[in-house]
Amino acid sequence: MTPPPVTVDADRLWSTLMTMAEIGTTPAGGVRRLALSDEDRAARDRLAEWLTAAGLTLRVDDLGNMYGRRAGAQADAAPVVFGSHLDTVPTGGRFDGVLGVLAALEVIRALNDAGLRTRVPLEVVNWTNEEGARFVPAMLASGVVCGRFTREEAYGAHDPSGLTFGDELARIGYRGEAANRLRECTAYLEYHVEQGPLLERARTQIGIVEGIQGISWNRIEVTGRAAHAGPTPMPDRRDALVAASRLVLLLRDGAERLRGVRATVGRMDVSPNTVNVVPGRVEMTLDVRSSHDDGLDAALAAADRACARVAELDRVEVRRTEFWRSPATPFAETVISAVAGAARGRGFSAKRLWAGAGHDAKYMADRFPAGMIFVPSKDGLSHNEAEWTAPDDCARGATVLLDAVLVLAGAV
Amino acid sequence: MTPPPVTVDADRLWSTLMTMAEIGTTPAGGVRRLALSDEDRAARDRLAEWLTAAGLTLRVDDLGNMYGRRAGAQADAAPVVFGSHLDTVPTGGRFDGVLGVLAALEVIRALNDAGLRTRVPLEVVNWTNEEGARFVPAMLASGVVCGRFTREEAYGAHDPSGLTFGDELARIGYRGEAANRLRECTAYLEYHVEQGPLLERARTQIGIVEGIQGISWNRIEVTGRAAHAGPTPMPDRRDALVAASRLVLLLRDGAERLRGVRATVGRMDVSPNTVNVVPGRVEMTLDVRSSHDDGLDAALAAADRACARVAELDRVEVRRTEFWRSPATPFAETVISAVAGAARGRGFSAKRLWAGAGHDAKYMADRFPAGMIFVPSKDGLSHNEAEWTAPDDCARGATVLLDAVLVLAGAV
């Protein structure tokens, strides 16, 4: 297969990325661009300029999602949509999210340079509040568009200082029309940095994302008996922290024995949490991820066996409650194939993998054929000011995006 | 050996105890009588009445410590001093501290009833702020009397609302004269509930306390690498909480292998402590206790080996720093013998043990011959509204106190 006669401009992409990174830049070289902040507004304004300059028709919906549309030969066909988000976590980097938006812009610029039209329209998208760092939950605006949340839920979400999503959206001038929401879509593609170490370690250039892992969030409560650290002999103790510690190790071992499962105890709160008192109670969280829902179930069954074992060994009560679950979301075979074909066509090394983190592509996949492209993250780092993806890697991903979009949208 | 012809009145002691428990009583049947609070003042006022009514000469020193003196045949001899404290923790019980003060009063009443004089004077003492629950540190006033802290340190100590020890002492009318401080002492005896389960479990009536355990407080910092719970494969993680958990279990095992050592991880703070982030850092405390200073040293050496092992296994950094140490304090053989002889003389079952918690007797032992008497605590509970010691047990301890005081002070 000969590569199509159109190609992204690696230098232009990089310089666009670095220009955007000047908005909200941190002393350590990262980016702080919280959703609906002044920095987010500045980034949106700049993006709007660039999209318009590239000939796209811009519209903003009632969640602040921005869409830049390029007409297709079939004017009324459902568009191929691609993009990501401009917002960051408080100490974020220069690639997470923004790479997908600006590579989408670069795809448009490259098509313009080549004078190439597509059969169906194209739309570049910037989703509002993907990170969930300012307004909980994450992926809030794509979630409304895809029917996961109501607009009222989104508008009512408030940041730690009490400001609401709705008010902040209006304040920065990005509260558009509900009629502007995305309603139909031939395919959705999101290009993103991996945020994990697999591609880098395998010295592989492109990640063909097969889906987004299922996630189960659980609360585990361990109840023992608080006692004086001084007068209480070791064999008499019902130490909730000793029990919780044993459980952490069993959960880790259990996850390592199950293929494709990840388990994390991320939070632990000890009570009374005092130097000279044997802990009476520990509350902790368990995050389990798997690319298959029966992976989640197997991991949770193993977790329950571990809880029972600890309860017996350490004479404590252990209770696990699942408080949130997001099922595994496989991507559409058409989109996966378009990505795989594009990578193969360009001679890039590629590897199939599952996304471990959430992305707007998850909610989009509930309604439309969707997929993702990953490129390596140095040391697997993200949500970190030191986040880094090399210029060549950025360009390779954009090239795969370009080619896959052409396959999905049809070149004319 | 025939018991001396004097005996405590078990009913009077119990009714005195229960009367005092009405001051600061909680809905759950415990006591809240924080140092220098209105409740503490009311308890002190009542004690002052009782001491005076029993013929004692009351004086109050500049720390609010109350001494009730009964003259001896040798007017100028150093007194035998015995007592404890009236203050409690916020949800305390009816026995911790107050039993030692009111049993001391009962000893005086019993001697009065029997018309018995002693060779050296007797002094009943109520120490201010033993618990440290309102003003840190604990045992503050006995610590000043014994030269461990300055009066300025004590006066400057403040409660969580910012009120100082000095001001509150004046407010409740118990700021006396420095000249009234205890300056000499033939022997000091403190009668207290065990606060642990050993006597109850051994079905033993009297604890002959050999000393107060040494305590070492340590901070342990575990540094791994924070990472996304989603995209980070299990083998890539440097999870500080997995490492800390392994350490908790190794520290527990290590302490169980060393005779007479207790080790407690009472506090653990996880960072960033978020459900979906692999913990990058854990800070925890280690409380080690032993009746011998080389027990402390052996336990800390074992702790360091455990830290090194965890650092290697889990690829984290582990650092231990001791931030406070209180050496083991053996009691005086003369006082221990007096207690042992008294228990034996009355035919009470008795057992030698070490106190695991701090008591005013610790600072007194730095300056004077000192010792303690324990009686059983139901289920080993203390600092708890459910604290319980049966009337018979209370009376037996008071009887041992009486007989030991007579031995140490000499009956005439």
HADDOCK unambig.tbl for C-alpha pairs under 7 A between the chains (distance, minus, plus):
assign (segid A and resid 195 and name CA) (segid B and resid 231 and name CA) 6.21 0.50 0.50
assign (segid A and resid 196 and name CA) (segid B and resid 231 and name CA) 4.77 0.50 0.50
assign (segid A and resid 196 and name CA) (segid B and resid 232 and name CA) 5.33 0.50 0.50
assign (segid A and resid 197 and name CA) (segid B and resid 232 and name CA) 6.97 0.50 0.50
assign (segid A and resid 229 and name CA) (segid B and resid 264 and name CA) 6.15 0.50 0.50
assign (segid A and resid 230 and name CA) (segid B and resid 289 and name CA) 6.82 0.50 0.50
assign (segid A and resid 230 and name CA) (segid B and resid 356 and name CA) 3.93 0.50 0.50
assign (segid A and resid 230 and name CA) (segid B and resid 357 and name CA) 4.98 0.50 0.50
assign (segid A and resid 231 and name CA) (segid B and resid 195 and name CA) 6.21 0.50 0.50
assign (segid A and resid 231 and name CA) (segid B and resid 196 and name CA) 4.80 0.50 0.50
assign (segid A and resid 231 and name CA) (segid B and resid 355 and name CA) 6.56 0.50 0.50
assign (segid A and resid 231 and name CA) (segid B and resid 356 and name CA) 4.26 0.50 0.50
assign (segid A and resid 231 and name CA) (segid B and resid 357 and name CA) 6.14 0.50 0.50
assign (segid A and resid 232 and name CA) (segid B and resid 196 and name CA) 5.36 0.50 0.50
assign (segid A and resid 232 and name CA) (segid B and resid 197 and name CA) 6.99 0.50 0.50
assign (segid A and resid 233 and name CA) (segid B and resid 262 and name CA) 6.85 0.50 0.50
assign (segid A and resid 234 and name CA) (segid B and resid 256 and name CA) 6.75 0.50 0.50
assign (segid A and resid 234 and name CA) (segid B and resid 262 and name CA) 6.34 0.50 0.50
assign (segid A and resid 242 and name CA) (segid B and resid 248 and name CA) 6.33 0.50 0.50
assign (segid A and resid 242 and name CA) (segid B and resid 249 and name CA) 6.29 0.50 0.50
assign (segid A and resid 245 and name CA) (segid B and resid 245 and name CA) 4.24 0.50 0.50
assign (segid A and resid 245 and name CA) (segid B and resid 246 and name CA) 6.78 0.50 0.50
assign (segid A and resid 245 and name CA) (segid B and resid 248 and name CA) 6.64 0.50 0.50
assign (segid A and resid 245 and name CA) (segid B and resid 249 and name CA) 6.94 0.50 0.50
assign (segid A and resid 246 and name CA) (segid B and resid 245 and name CA) 6.77 0.50 0.50
assign (segid A and resid 248 and name CA) (segid B and resid 242 and name CA) 6.33 0.50 0.50
assign (segid A and resid 248 and name CA) (segid B and resid 245 and name CA) 6.65 0.50 0.50
assign (segid A and resid 249 and name CA) (segid B and resid 242 and name CA) 6.28 0.50 0.50
assign (segid A and resid 249 and name CA) (segid B and resid 245 and name CA) 6.94 0.50 0.50
assign (segid A and resid 256 and name CA) (segid B and resid 234 and name CA) 6.76 0.50 0.50
assign (segid A and resid 262 and name CA) (segid B and resid 233 and name CA) 6.86 0.50 0.50
assign (segid A and resid 262 and name CA) (segid B and resid 234 and name CA) 6.36 0.50 0.50
assign (segid A and resid 264 and name CA) (segid B and resid 229 and name CA) 6.12 0.50 0.50
assign (segid A and resid 264 and name CA) (segid B and resid 278 and name CA) 6.32 0.50 0.50
assign (segid A and resid 265 and name CA) (segid B and resid 275 and name CA) 6.98 0.50 0.50
assign (segid A and resid 266 and name CA) (segid B and resid 273 and name CA) 5.63 0.50 0.50
assign (segid A and resid 266 and name CA) (segid B and resid 274 and name CA) 5.24 0.50 0.50
assign (segid A and resid 266 and name CA) (segid B and resid 275 and name CA) 4.59 0.50 0.50
assign (segid A and resid 266 and name CA) (segid B and resid 276 and name CA) 5.93 0.50 0.50
assign (segid A and resid 266 and name CA) (segid B and resid 277 and name CA) 5.43 0.50 0.50
assign (segid A and resid 266 and name CA) (segid B and resid 278 and name CA) 5.41 0.50 0.50
assign (segid A and resid 266 and name CA) (segid B and resid 279 and name CA) 5.69 0.50 0.50
assign (segid A and resid 267 and name CA) (segid B and resid 270 and name CA) 6.82 0.50 0.50
assign (segid A and resid 267 and name CA) (segid B and resid 273 and name CA) 4.25 0.50 0.50
assign (segid A and resid 267 and name CA) (segid B and resid 274 and name CA) 5.08 0.50 0.50
assign (segid A and resid 267 and name CA) (segid B and resid 275 and name CA) 5.40 0.50 0.50
assign (segid A and resid 268 and name CA) (segid B and resid 270 and name CA) 6.49 0.50 0.50
assign (segid A and resid 268 and name CA) (segid B and resid 273 and name CA) 6.60 0.50 0.50
assign (segid A and resid 270 and name CA) (segid B and resid 267 and name CA) 6.82 0.50 0.50
assign (segid A and resid 270 and name CA) (segid B and resid 268 and name CA) 6.49 0.50 0.50
assign (segid A and resid 273 and name CA) (segid B and resid 266 and name CA) 5.65 0.50 0.50
assign (segid A and resid 273 and name CA) (segid B and resid 267 and name CA) 4.25 0.50 0.50
assign (segid A and resid 273 and name CA) (segid B and resid 268 and name CA) 6.61 0.50 0.50
assign (segid A and resid 274 and name CA) (segid B and resid 266 and name CA) 5.26 0.50 0.50
assign (segid A and resid 274 and name CA) (segid B and resid 267 and name CA) 5.09 0.50 0.50
assign (segid A and resid 275 and name CA) (segid B and resid 265 and name CA) 6.99 0.50 0.50
assign (segid A and resid 275 and name CA) (segid B and resid 266 and name CA) 4.60 0.50 0.50
assign (segid A and resid 275 and name CA) (segid B and resid 267 and name CA) 5.39 0.50 0.50
assign (segid A and resid 275 and name CA) (segid B and resid 285 and name CA) 5.82 0.50 0.50
assign (segid A and resid 275 and name CA) (segid B and resid 286 and name CA) 6.99 0.50 0.50
assign (segid A and resid 275 and name CA) (segid B and resid 287 and name CA) 6.44 0.50 0.50
assign (segid A and resid 276 and name CA) (segid B and resid 266 and name CA) 5.93 0.50 0.50
assign (segid A and resid 276 and name CA) (segid B and resid 287 and name CA) 6.33 0.50 0.50
assign (segid A and resid 277 and name CA) (segid B and resid 266 and name CA) 5.44 0.50 0.50
assign (segid A and resid 278 and name CA) (segid B and resid 264 and name CA) 6.30 0.50 0.50
assign (segid A and resid 278 and name CA) (segid B and resid 266 and name CA) 5.40 0.50 0.50
assign (segid A and resid 279 and name CA) (segid B and resid 266 and name CA) 5.69 0.50 0.50
assign (segid A and resid 285 and name CA) (segid B and resid 275 and name CA) 5.82 0.50 0.50
assign (segid A and resid 286 and name CA) (segid B and resid 275 and name CA) 6.99 0.50 0.50
assign (segid A and resid 287 and name CA) (segid B and resid 275 and name CA) 6.45 0.50 0.50
assign (segid A and resid 287 and name CA) (segid B and resid 276 and name CA) 6.35 0.50 0.50
assign (segid A and resid 289 and name CA) (segid B and resid 230 and name CA) 6.82 0.50 0.50
assign (segid A and resid 355 and name CA) (segid B and resid 231 and name CA) 6.57 0.50 0.50
assign (segid A and resid 356 and name CA) (segid B and resid 230 and name CA) 3.91 0.50 0.50
assign (segid A and resid 356 and name CA) (segid B and resid 231 and name CA) 4.24 0.50 0.50
assign (segid A and resid 357 and name CA) (segid B and resid 230 and name CA) 4.91 0.50 0.50
assign (segid A and resid 357 and name CA) (segid B and resid 231 and name CA) 6.13 0.50 0.50
